[in-house]
Amino acid sequence: MWTTDLLSRYFESGPLGIVREHSRYVAGLALEIAHRLSLPERECRFIDEAAMLHDIGVSQVRAPELGIHGPHTYIMHGVLGREILDREGYPLHALVCERHTGVGLTLDDIVRQNLPLPHRDMCPQSQSEQIICFADLFYSKNPDHLGRRKSVGKVRSKLLPFGEEKVAVFDAWLDTFGYHDPQS
Protein backbone atom coordinates (compact mmCIF):
# COMPACT_ATOMS: atom_id res chain seq x y z
CA MET A 1 0.00 0.00 0.00
CA TRP A 2 1.31 3.46 -0.86
CA THR A 3 0.79 4.72 2.68
CA THR A 4 3.27 2.17 4.05
CA ASP A 5 5.80 3.23 1.41
CA LEU A 6 5.36 6.86 2.43
CA LEU A 7 5.74 6.06 6.13
CA SER A 8 8.93 4.12 5.40
CA ARG A 9 10.46 7.24 3.83
CA TYR A 10 10.14 9.08 7.17
CA PHE A 11 10.72 6.38 9.82
CA GLU A 12 13.60 4.04 10.57
CA SER A 13 12.65 0.37 10.72
CA GLY A 14 12.03 0.00 14.50
CA PRO A 15 9.79 3.04 14.94
CA LEU A 16 8.19 2.34 11.55
CA GLY A 17 6.91 -1.00 12.82
CA ILE A 18 5.40 0.58 15.93
CA VAL A 19 3.71 3.47 14.12
CA ARG A 20 2.52 1.25 11.28
CA GLU A 21 0.99 -1.30 13.67
CA HIS A 22 -0.65 1.43 15.79
CA SER A 23 -2.03 3.04 12.64
CA ARG A 24 -3.42 -0.28 11.39
CA TYR A 25 -5.41 -0.69 14.58
CA VAL A 26 -6.69 2.89 14.33
CA ALA A 27 -7.61 2.34 10.68
CA GLY A 28 -9.37 -0.92 11.55
CA LEU A 29 -11.62 0.69 14.15
CA ALA A 30 -12.20 3.74 11.96
CA LEU A 31 -13.29 1.50 9.08
CA GLU A 32 -15.62 -0.48 11.37
CA ILE A 33 -17.32 2.80 12.22
CA ALA A 34 -17.36 3.99 8.59
CA HIS A 35 -19.02 0.75 7.47
CA ARG A 36 -21.52 0.90 10.34
CA LEU A 37 -22.45 4.40 9.11
CA SER A 38 -22.66 3.13 5.51
CA LEU A 39 -20.19 5.70 4.24
CA PRO A 40 -19.39 5.58 0.52
CA GLU A 41 -16.43 3.45 -0.59
CA ARG A 42 -14.46 6.55 -1.63
CA GLU A 43 -14.79 7.93 1.91
CA CYS A 44 -13.82 4.59 3.44
CA ARG A 45 -10.70 4.50 1.27
CA PHE A 46 -9.78 8.02 2.43
CA ILE A 47 -10.35 7.05 6.08
CA ASP A 48 -8.09 4.01 5.68
CA GLU A 49 -5.32 6.07 4.04
CA ALA A 50 -5.53 9.02 6.43
CA ALA A 51 -5.63 6.75 9.49
CA MET A 52 -2.48 5.02 8.26
CA LEU A 53 -0.73 8.40 7.90
CA HIS A 54 -2.14 10.31 10.88
CA ASP A 55 1.06 9.91 12.96
CA ILE A 56 3.66 10.52 10.23
CA GLY A 57 4.73 13.67 12.10
CA VAL A 58 5.93 11.53 15.02
CA SER A 59 8.99 10.90 12.83
CA GLN A 60 10.15 14.46 13.63
CA VAL A 61 9.71 14.51 17.43
CA ARG A 62 11.57 13.41 20.55
CA ALA A 63 10.03 10.09 21.51
CA PRO A 64 12.91 7.98 22.85
CA GLU A 65 10.47 5.31 24.09
CA LEU A 66 9.66 4.73 20.39
CA GLY A 67 13.29 5.02 19.28
CA ILE A 68 12.77 8.46 17.73
CA HIS A 69 15.12 11.32 18.52
CA GLY A 70 13.86 14.28 16.48
CA PRO A 71 14.23 17.93 17.43
CA HIS A 72 10.59 18.73 18.26
CA THR A 73 8.30 18.13 21.26
CA TYR A 74 5.66 15.41 20.89
CA ILE A 75 2.70 17.82 20.95
CA MET A 76 3.94 19.14 17.61
CA HIS A 77 3.55 15.84 15.75
CA GLY A 78 0.17 16.77 14.28
CA VAL A 79 1.37 20.06 12.81
CA LEU A 80 4.58 18.43 11.58
CA GLY A 81 2.55 15.66 9.96
CA ARG A 82 0.43 18.26 8.21
CA GLU A 83 3.58 19.92 6.86
CA ILE A 84 4.91 16.59 5.58
CA LEU A 85 1.69 15.56 3.86
CA ASP A 86 1.13 19.03 2.40
CA ARG A 87 4.62 18.78 0.86
CA GLU A 88 3.85 15.28 -0.40
CA GLY A 89 0.67 16.51 -2.10
CA TYR A 90 -2.00 15.11 0.25
CA PRO A 91 -3.71 18.20 1.71
CA LEU A 92 -6.85 16.44 2.99
CA HIS A 93 -4.83 13.70 4.67
CA ALA A 94 -2.64 16.48 6.11
CA LEU A 95 -5.63 18.02 7.90
CA VAL A 96 -6.25 14.71 9.69
CA CYS A 97 -2.69 14.85 11.03
CA GLU A 98 -3.15 18.34 12.40
CA ARG A 99 -6.60 17.76 13.88
CA HIS A 100 -6.32 14.34 15.56
CA THR A 101 -4.76 15.24 18.95
CA GLY A 102 -7.12 14.18 21.75
CA VAL A 103 -10.57 15.24 20.56
CA GLY A 104 -8.94 18.25 18.90
CA LEU A 105 -7.21 21.36 20.15
CA THR A 106 -9.06 24.66 20.21
CA LEU A 107 -7.30 27.99 19.85
CA ASP A 108 -8.15 28.56 23.53
CA ASP A 109 -6.46 25.24 24.48
CA ILE A 110 -3.32 26.25 22.61
CA VAL A 111 -3.14 29.75 24.12
CA ARG A 112 -4.19 28.78 27.67
CA GLN A 113 -1.71 25.88 27.85
CA ASN A 114 1.01 27.88 26.08
CA LEU A 115 1.50 25.05 23.59
CA PRO A 116 4.27 25.43 20.99
CA LEU A 117 1.74 25.32 18.15
CA PRO A 118 0.36 27.79 15.61
CA HIS A 119 -2.48 29.85 17.04
CA ARG A 120 -5.43 28.33 15.18
CA ASP A 121 -8.21 25.86 15.82
CA MET A 122 -7.09 22.26 15.32
CA CYS A 123 -10.31 20.36 15.92
CA PRO A 124 -11.56 17.69 13.51
CA GLN A 125 -14.16 19.19 11.18
CA SER A 126 -15.26 16.52 8.71
CA GLN A 127 -16.93 13.27 9.68
CA SER A 128 -13.87 11.36 8.45
CA GLU A 129 -11.54 13.47 10.60
CA GLN A 130 -13.77 12.90 13.62
CA ILE A 131 -13.91 9.14 13.05
CA ILE A 132 -10.11 8.85 12.84
CA CYS A 133 -9.62 11.10 15.87
CA PHE A 134 -12.12 8.98 17.82
CA ALA A 135 -10.52 5.67 16.80
CA ASP A 136 -7.04 6.95 17.72
CA LEU A 137 -8.17 7.55 21.31
CA PHE A 138 -8.52 3.79 21.83
CA TYR A 139 -4.96 2.79 20.90
CA SER A 140 -1.54 3.61 22.33
CA LYS A 141 1.79 3.62 20.53
CA ASN A 142 3.42 2.20 23.67
CA PRO A 143 5.15 -0.97 22.39
CA ASP A 144 3.90 -2.90 25.45
CA HIS A 145 0.27 -2.04 24.65
CA LEU A 146 0.12 -2.08 20.84
CA GLY A 147 -3.19 -3.44 19.66
CA ARG A 148 -4.77 -3.39 23.11
CA ARG A 149 -8.02 -1.44 22.79
CA LYS A 150 -8.73 0.86 25.74
CA SER A 151 -12.13 0.76 27.39
CA VAL A 152 -14.50 3.72 27.10
CA GLY A 153 -13.87 4.39 30.80
CA LYS A 154 -10.11 4.48 30.25
CA VAL A 155 -10.45 6.92 27.33
CA ARG A 156 -12.70 9.16 29.43
CA SER A 157 -10.21 9.13 32.32
CA LYS A 158 -7.37 10.10 29.94
CA LEU A 159 -9.43 13.02 28.56
CA LEU A 160 -10.76 14.32 31.89
CA PRO A 161 -7.58 16.20 32.94
CA PHE A 162 -8.04 18.32 29.80
CA GLY A 163 -11.58 19.31 30.78
CA GLU A 164 -15.15 18.05 31.00
CA GLU A 165 -15.78 19.57 27.57
CA LYS A 166 -13.30 17.10 26.03
CA VAL A 167 -15.15 14.19 27.64
CA ALA A 168 -18.43 15.65 26.33
CA VAL A 169 -17.07 15.67 22.76
CA PHE A 170 -16.00 12.04 23.16
CA ASP A 171 -19.39 11.05 24.60
CA ALA A 172 -21.17 12.76 21.69
CA TRP A 173 -19.00 10.79 19.27
CA LEU A 174 -19.88 7.55 21.09
CA ASP A 175 -23.53 8.22 20.24
CA THR A 176 -22.92 9.57 16.73
CA PHE A 177 -20.75 6.60 15.75
CA GLY A 178 -22.87 3.97 17.54
CA TYR A 179 -19.87 2.67 19.43
CA HIS A 180 -20.48 0.03 22.09
CA ASP A 181 -17.60 -0.84 24.39
CA PRO A 182 -16.71 -4.52 23.91
CA GLN A 183 -15.16 -4.42 27.41
CA SER A 184 -18.39 -3.55 29.23
C-alpha positions in Angstrom: 0.0 0.0 0.0 1.3 3.5 -0.9 0.8 4.7 2.7 3.3 2.2 4.1 5.8 3.2 1.4 5.4 6.9 2.4 5.7 6.1 6.1 8.9 4.1 5.4 10.5 7.2 3.8 10.1 9.1 7.2 10.7 6.4 9.8 13.6 4.0 10.6 12.7 0.4 10.7 12.0 0.0 14.5 9.8 3.0 14.9 8.2 2.3 11.5 6.9 -1.0 12.8 5.4 0.6 15.9 3.7 3.5 14.1 2.5 1.2 11.3 1.0 -1.3 13.7 -0.6 1.4 15.8 -2.0 3.0 12.6 -3.4 -0.3 11.4 -5.4 -0.7 14.6 -6.7 2.9 14.3 -7.6 2.3 10.7 -9.4 -0.9 11.5 -11.6 0.7 14.1 -12.2 3.7 12.0 -13.3 1.5 9.1 -15.6 -0.5 11.4 -17.3 2.8 12.2 -17.4 4.0 8.6 -19.0 0.8 7.5 -21.5 0.9 10.3 -22.4 4.4 9.1 -22.7 3.1 5.5 -20.2 5.7 4.2 -19.4 5.6 0.5 -16.4 3.4 -0.6 -14.5 6.6 -1.6 -14.8 7.9 1.9 -13.8 4.6 3.4 -10.7 4.5 1.3 -9.8 8.0 2.4 -10.4 7.0 6.1 -8.1 4.0 5.7 -5.3 6.1 4.0 -5.5 9.0 6.4 -5.6 6.8 9.5 -2.5 5.0 8.3 -0.7 8.4 7.9 -2.1 10.3 10.9 1.1 9.9 13.0 3.7 10.5 10.2 4.7 13.7 12.1 5.9 11.5 15.0 9.0 10.9 12.8 10.1 14.5 13.6 9.7 14.5 17.4 11.6 13.4 20.5 10.0 10.1 21.5 12.9 8.0 22.8 10.5 5.3 24.1 9.7 4.7 20.4 13.3 5.0 19.3 12.8 8.5 17.7 15.1 11.3 18.5 13.9 14.3 16.5 14.2 17.9 17.4 10.6 18.7 18.3 8.3 18.1 21.3 5.7 15.4 20.9 2.7 17.8 20.9 3.9 19.1 17.6 3.5 15.8 15.7 0.2 16.8 14.3 1.4 20.1 12.8 4.6 18.4 11.6 2.5 15.7 10.0 0.4 18.3 8.2 3.6 19.9 6.9 4.9 16.6 5.6 1.7 15.6 3.9 1.1 19.0 2.4 4.6 18.8 0.9 3.9 15.3 -0.4 0.7 16.5 -2.1 -2.0 15.1 0.3 -3.7 18.2 1.7 -6.9 16.4 3.0 -4.8 13.7 4.7 -2.6 16.5 6.1 -5.6 18.0 7.9 -6.3 14.7 9.7 -2.7 14.9 11.0 -3.1 18.3 12.4 -6.6 17.8 13.9 -6.3 14.3 15.6 -4.8 15.2 18.9 -7.1 14.2 21.7 -10.6 15.2 20.6 -8.9 18.3 18.9 -7.2 21.4 20.1 -9.1 24.7 20.2 -7.3 28.0 19.9 -8.2 28.6 23.5 -6.5 25.2 24.5 -3.3 26.3 22.6 -3.1 29.7 24.1 -4.2 28.8 27.7 -1.7 25.9 27.9 1.0 27.9 26.1 1.5 25.0 23.6 4.3 25.4 21.0 1.7 25.3 18.1 0.4 27.8 15.6 -2.5 29.8 17.0 -5.4 28.3 15.2 -8.2 25.9 15.8 -7.1 22.3 15.3 -10.3 20.4 15.9 -11.6 17.7 13.5 -14.2 19.2 11.2 -15.3 16.5 8.7 -16.9 13.3 9.7 -13.9 11.4 8.4 -11.5 13.5 10.6 -13.8 12.9 13.6 -13.9 9.1 13.1 -10.1 8.8 12.8 -9.6 11.1 15.9 -12.1 9.0 17.8 -10.5 5.7 16.8 -7.0 6.9 17.7 -8.2 7.6 21.3 -8.5 3.8 21.8 -5.0 2.8 20.9 -1.5 3.6 22.3 1.8 3.6 20.5 3.4 2.2 23.7 5.2 -1.0 22.4 3.9 -2.9 25.4 0.3 -2.0 24.6 0.1 -2.1 20.8 -3.2 -3.4 19.7 -4.8 -3.4 23.1 -8.0 -1.4 22.8 -8.7 0.9 25.7 -12.1 0.8 27.4 -14.5 3.7 27.1 -13.9 4.4 30.8 -10.1 4.5 30.2 -10.5 6.9 27.3 -12.7 9.2 29.4 -10.2 9.1 32.3 -7.4 10.1 29.9 -9.4 13.0 28.6 -10.8 14.3 31.9 -7.6 16.2 32.9 -8.0 18.3 29.8 -11.6 19.3 30.8 -15.1 18.1 31.0 -15.8 19.6 27.6 -13.3 17.1 26.0 -15.2 14.2 27.6 -18.4 15.6 26.3 -17.1 15.7 22.8 -16.0 12.0 23.2 -19.4 11.1 24.6 -21.2 12.8 21.7 -19.0 10.8 19.3 -19.9 7.5 21.1 -23.5 8.2 20.2 -22.9 9.6 16.7 -20.8 6.6 15.8 -22.9 4.0 17.5 -19.9 2.7 19.4 -20.5 0.0 22.1 -17.6 -0.8 24.4 -16.7 -4.5 23.9 -15.2 -4.4 27.4 -18.4 -3.6 29.2 
